[in-house]
Amino acid sequence: MIEEGYEIAAEPPALNEAQARALLMTLRHVDELLAEIAAIARDEDEDNALPRYRRELTPAQARVVLAQVAGMRERLHAALRTLGIAPPPPDIPARRAIEVRLIAAQIALRETGPDHLRGYGTLAPGVAPVVAAVVANLRRGLDELLARLISA
């Protein structure tokens, strides 16, 4: 049988556990990159406070990119079948992933107060309290979000 330019054996190749895991991790990474590409094509960061991407794709270009990403995901599934690798079920709870990212954001803000900015030069008079207030406000928002996540 031939699929997308390569022959598929009746039996999958004999990969040892380490080889299968290495291939799976690479394919997972490619899938994550494809997810990022699709998010960029869909302008998913347009609501971000600090968007990273200029919206320059035409609707037609975005549709082409999304269609190609879908095709690549089909190829990933075919590759897994060809290699005889069963993808594991999702193992990271969404709530835990959100919690970890909130904690990382809290740590980043703790390391961004006026005391930490001194290494970049002396703060102008009156700037330190403003920076401290801004950082404290952001930290309170993250604390509230984390508390609501935990209590929900």
Wavefront OBJ file of the C-alpha trace (Angstrom):
o trace
v 0.000 0.000 0.000
v 1.286 3.493 -0.806
v 0.225 6.545 1.162
v 1.396 10.069 0.345
v 4.500 8.961 -1.496
v 5.787 6.208 0.763
v 5.024 2.578 1.028
v 3.269 1.301 4.104
v 4.266 -2.183 5.137
v 1.591 -4.671 6.108
v 3.196 -4.680 9.548
v 4.491 -1.529 11.244
v 8.263 -1.330 11.660
v 9.709 -2.819 14.815
v 10.552 0.233 16.899
v 11.806 -0.135 20.422
v 10.131 1.879 23.162
v 12.761 4.637 23.157
v 12.579 5.033 19.362
v 8.786 5.176 19.413
v 8.847 7.718 22.239
v 11.387 9.900 20.401
v 9.288 9.849 17.230
v 6.130 10.558 19.213
v 7.738 13.548 20.951
v 8.876 14.953 17.610
v 5.432 14.506 16.083
v 3.841 16.088 19.161
v 6.169 19.072 18.796
v 5.220 19.418 15.129
v 1.541 19.243 16.131
v 2.072 22.003 18.713
v 3.765 24.167 16.082
v 0.853 23.523 13.733
v -1.532 24.615 16.509
v 0.423 27.859 16.861
v 0.344 28.384 13.101
v -3.419 27.842 13.031
v -3.889 30.258 15.939
v -1.857 32.893 14.084
v -3.868 32.345 10.904
v -7.115 32.718 12.896
v -5.878 35.959 14.549
v -6.421 34.418 17.964
v -4.114 36.931 19.620
v -6.139 39.952 18.499
v -7.709 40.172 21.978
v -4.324 39.968 23.717
v -3.140 43.020 25.609
v 0.165 42.702 23.748
v -0.485 40.979 20.415
v 2.634 39.649 18.696
v 1.466 39.296 15.112
v 0.449 41.917 12.576
v -2.756 40.993 10.808
v -1.497 40.827 7.258
v -3.000 37.584 5.985
v -5.912 37.981 3.648
v -8.953 35.834 4.445
v -8.041 33.663 1.448
v -4.482 33.178 2.721
v -5.758 32.317 6.193
v -8.118 29.702 4.716
v -5.239 28.172 2.733
v -3.015 28.016 5.812
v -5.784 26.449 7.906
v -6.549 23.892 5.198
v -2.860 22.991 4.917
v -2.573 22.665 8.698
v -5.556 20.299 8.660
v -3.843 18.301 5.921
v -0.635 18.149 7.932
v -2.553 16.858 10.935
v -3.983 14.099 8.752
v -0.405 13.286 7.714
v 0.604 13.132 11.377
v -2.181 10.624 12.060
v -1.089 8.600 9.020
v 2.522 8.696 10.205
v 1.514 7.355 13.603
v -0.448 4.535 11.977
v 2.424 3.736 9.609
v 4.903 3.627 12.462
v 2.572 1.582 14.629
v 2.605 4.211 17.373
v -0.577 4.643 19.374
v -0.856 8.223 20.560
v -1.306 8.353 24.303
v -4.453 9.971 25.665
v -4.105 13.556 26.907
v -2.411 13.397 30.283
v -2.229 17.020 31.433
v -5.350 18.242 33.191
v -6.412 21.612 31.725
v -7.006 23.063 35.183
v -3.493 22.116 36.266
v -1.990 23.595 33.087
v -3.805 26.879 33.722
v -2.711 26.881 37.366
v 0.948 26.350 36.418
v 0.822 29.216 33.920
v -0.809 31.513 36.467
v 1.908 30.680 38.989
v 4.588 31.353 36.352
v 2.966 34.740 35.655
v 2.925 35.490 39.404
v 6.640 34.684 39.638
v 7.391 36.879 36.615
v 5.576 39.801 38.248
v 7.378 39.253 41.564
v 10.624 39.645 39.628
v 9.526 42.890 37.957
v 9.071 45.350 40.795
v 10.984 48.596 41.266
v 13.815 46.853 43.140
v 14.452 44.605 40.154
v 14.485 47.516 37.710
v 17.416 49.208 39.487
v 19.781 46.995 37.510
v 18.579 48.775 34.361
v 19.353 52.227 35.704
v 18.150 54.574 38.403
v 14.407 55.093 38.410
v 13.272 58.673 38.065
v 11.749 60.203 41.206
v 8.188 59.062 41.748
v 8.413 56.162 39.277
v 9.028 53.402 41.838
v 5.632 53.785 43.556
v 3.846 53.800 40.195
v 5.636 50.646 39.039
v 4.962 49.008 42.418
v 1.259 49.875 42.195
v 0.959 48.586 38.627
v 2.708 45.316 39.490
v 0.634 44.928 42.670
v -2.575 45.438 40.689
v -1.540 42.795 38.150
v -0.559 40.396 40.922
v -3.943 40.862 42.616
v -5.642 40.020 39.321
v -3.616 36.832 38.962
v -4.214 35.922 42.606
v -7.961 36.369 42.098
v -7.969 34.277 38.942
v -5.990 31.513 40.643
v -8.256 31.588 43.708
v -11.369 31.342 41.524
v -9.845 28.463 39.575
v -9.019 26.580 42.762
v -12.426 27.216 44.348
v -14.451 26.363 41.228
l 1 2 3 4 5 6 7 8 9 10 11 12 13 14 15 16 17 18 19 20 21 22 23 24 25 26 27 28 29 30 31 32 33 34 35 36 37 38 39 40 41 42 43 44 45 46 47 48 49 50 51 52 53 54 55 56 57 58 59 60 61 62 63 64 65 66 67 68 69 70 71 72 73 74 75 76 77 78 79 80 81 82 83 84 85 86 87 88 89 90 91 92 93 94 95 96 97 98 99 100 101 102 103 104 105 106 107 108 109 110 111 112 113 114 115 116 117 118 119 120 121 122 123 124 125 126 127 128 129 130 131 132 133 134 135 136 137 138 139 140 141 142 143 144 145 146 147 148 149 150 151 152
